Amino acid sequence: MNAINVFSKSFSQYRSRIKKRKDVLNYAKTTSVEEIIFNLQKLARLKDKKDILKTILSITNSSIWLSRSAFKVMKSYFDISSMENLNLNSEKAQDIVANVTNKRTVDASDQEIFHTIYHELVHSHLVSDYKTSLKVPQANVTIVLISGVLNEIFSTPAFKRGAEALLDQYNYKHIAPIVDGKKGARENSLALKKQIEEYIEINPNERLWFFCFSKGGIDTLHYLRSKGDKLSPNIIGFSFIATPIMGSDHINNRLLKLANSIGKVPEVLSKKVLGKDVDLIASELQRSLSKNFRESWFKRNHKHLPTKPFYTAIAFESKWHQSHVWMMLTKAIFRSQKSNDGVVDVENAQFPYYFNGHNLGVLDGHHLVGSRSSFYDQEALMKAHIIYLDYKKLL
């Protein structure tokens, strides 16, 4: 009888994995086909070479996403590995789930509570037969998605796929202010200020929760420094995802320094040939993200950040073979002895001891988990934040 139960459980997990991958494929199919048709029609009308190149890149991205999703479905048919429930055999985790569900006090750290919620949701998403007692609460909150460096190469803002699931399932609205992934924090913070103030003026009854990815968190911190305690009461909090709060040592890599040295050609020559100064990989952007600059900036400015909103931070880590192909490349080039997600070291994505924020710990994942083509469970991450924040009475 026990053998039959084990087989039944394994088969159920096998079917659930296939269904999950098919759901991702259907999402990719519906979205990418619409985008490809739209861009092909657009391509026929374009004459500017720059716009043509962008359109072709968009078509390529949509095609690659669709192909990868189809490959994942095919691969899932040969995957018979079991999906372990990390909370099942932990008495502490079971206690946390019960207390969070019933809004009772639990003797556990922020990290323990958040990780337990997150693992519970991931397992319930992967195994259709598993029903968790945790529920996503209803709240009058609009999610503000802030993307990071060079997000323009992707078709959507970071974590938009997860935000769309929250909209469909729980009616959580989301917006995505436009920030330039190639520009420094000063310019983007001004852009955020303008867009957020205009949005609040039009929607005075909405409460805003910022979900900031990578450098988007840095841009947001500079925006907050400029507002201080004059920040609108409509803004209730900020969650930083893989943000180099304390900078990134990878920015000081020798290859980047060499590239910048080559890029500093004489001004006369660069203007004569290209019509503008040459800055190969945004030297100002690099400087603003360097560890020395960020550590100094945060120490000088953390007391000037608004005190009423909540602040949370989560870091990712991955082995090179567990990463996206681009992250494998960054790990090979920007080598670090420290645990990292391919771009940001774990220790730099957490608040320092002197700041009153909620460090939610480290999850498995590479730096591109927020892209729509990622197979990372964005929905579980965002739901876990909402459940945690509601439990802590921060929403």
Beta strands, then each sheet from edge to edge (+ up, - down):
strand 1: 142-146
strand 2: 173-175
strand 3: 208-213
strand 4: 235-241
strand 5: 310-317
strand 6: 358-364
sheet 1: 2+ 1+ 3+ 4+ 5+ 6+
end
